[in-house]
Amino acid sequence: MRGPPRSLQEWLYYKLLESPSFHKFVGNIYRKVNGIKDVPPPEFMSDIHFLYTPTRKHKFKAFRMLFFDEYRTFFGFSRKTDKFF
């Protein structure tokens, strides 16, 4: 924890660095200078849009592959799913 500011200039400096609007402004300038397209702010982006959720069909297909793979290894044949893992 820092102590009290020694001058008005230092107090204004700390207030500026703690301001979210200042960081947003600097980010916009950075994106314009570097030619980066605007991205939505992180609070509007959630992880749920990027997570993979398998359907019942996907789950059944995976179960079927693993089930028959176990039978193949039981009878001494090579696994087909080795390339996936």
C-alpha positions as CSV (number, residue, x, y, z in Angstrom):
1,M,0.0,0.0,0.0
2,R,1.4,3.4,-0.9
3,G,1.4,6.4,1.3
4,P,-0.3,9.7,0.6
5,P,0.7,11.7,-2.5
6,R,3.4,14.3,-1.9
7,S,2.0,16.8,-4.4
8,L,-1.1,17.6,-6.4
9,Q,0.7,16.4,-9.6
10,E,1.4,13.0,-8.0
11,W,-2.2,12.7,-6.9
12,L,-3.5,13.5,-10.4
13,Y,-1.1,11.0,-11.8
14,Y,-2.3,8.2,-9.6
15,K,-5.9,9.1,-10.3
16,L,-5.2,9.0,-14.1
17,L,-3.6,5.5,-13.8
18,E,-6.4,4.1,-11.8
19,S,-9.1,5.4,-14.2
20,P,-10.7,2.7,-16.5
21,S,-11.6,5.3,-19.0
22,F,-8.0,6.3,-19.4
23,H,-7.0,2.7,-20.1
24,K,-9.8,2.3,-22.6
25,F,-8.7,5.5,-24.4
26,V,-5.0,4.3,-24.5
27,G,-6.2,0.9,-25.8
28,N,-8.2,2.6,-28.6
29,I,-5.1,4.6,-29.6
30,Y,-2.9,1.5,-29.5
31,R,-5.4,-0.4,-31.8
32,K,-5.6,2.5,-34.3
33,V,-1.8,2.9,-34.5
34,N,-1.2,-0.8,-34.9
35,G,-4.1,-1.4,-37.3
36,I,-6.0,-3.8,-35.0
37,K,-9.7,-4.1,-35.5
38,D,-12.0,-3.2,-32.5
39,V,-12.6,-6.2,-30.3
40,P,-15.6,-6.3,-27.9
41,P,-14.7,-5.5,-24.3
42,P,-13.9,-8.5,-22.1
43,E,-16.9,-8.1,-19.9
44,F,-19.2,-8.8,-22.9
45,M,-17.3,-11.8,-24.0
46,S,-17.9,-14.9,-22.0
47,D,-16.2,-18.3,-22.0
48,I,-19.4,-20.0,-22.8
49,H,-19.3,-19.0,-26.5
50,F,-15.9,-20.6,-26.9
51,L,-16.5,-23.9,-25.0
52,Y,-17.3,-27.0,-27.0
53,T,-20.4,-28.8,-25.9
54,P,-20.9,-32.2,-27.6
55,T,-24.4,-33.3,-28.6
56,R,-25.9,-36.7,-27.8
57,K,-24.8,-37.8,-31.3
58,H,-21.2,-36.9,-30.6
59,K,-21.2,-38.6,-27.3
60,F,-22.7,-41.8,-28.8
61,K,-20.2,-41.8,-31.6
62,A,-17.3,-41.5,-29.2
63,F,-18.7,-44.2,-27.0
64,R,-19.1,-46.5,-30.0
65,M,-15.5,-45.9,-31.1
66,L,-14.1,-46.6,-27.7
67,F,-16.3,-49.7,-27.2
68,F,-15.3,-51.3,-30.4
69,D,-11.7,-50.3,-29.8
70,E,-11.7,-52.3,-26.6
71,Y,-13.1,-55.3,-28.5
72,R,-10.3,-54.9,-31.1
73,T,-7.6,-54.9,-28.4
74,F,-9.3,-57.9,-26.7
75,F,-8.8,-60.0,-29.9
76,G,-5.3,-58.7,-30.5
77,F,-5.9,-56.2,-33.2
78,S,-4.4,-52.7,-33.1
79,R,-6.4,-49.7,-31.9
80,K,-8.0,-47.3,-34.3
81,T,-8.3,-44.5,-31.8
82,D,-4.5,-44.2,-31.1
83,K,-4.2,-41.5,-33.6
84,F,-6.7,-39.3,-31.6
85,F,-5.0,-39.5,-28.3
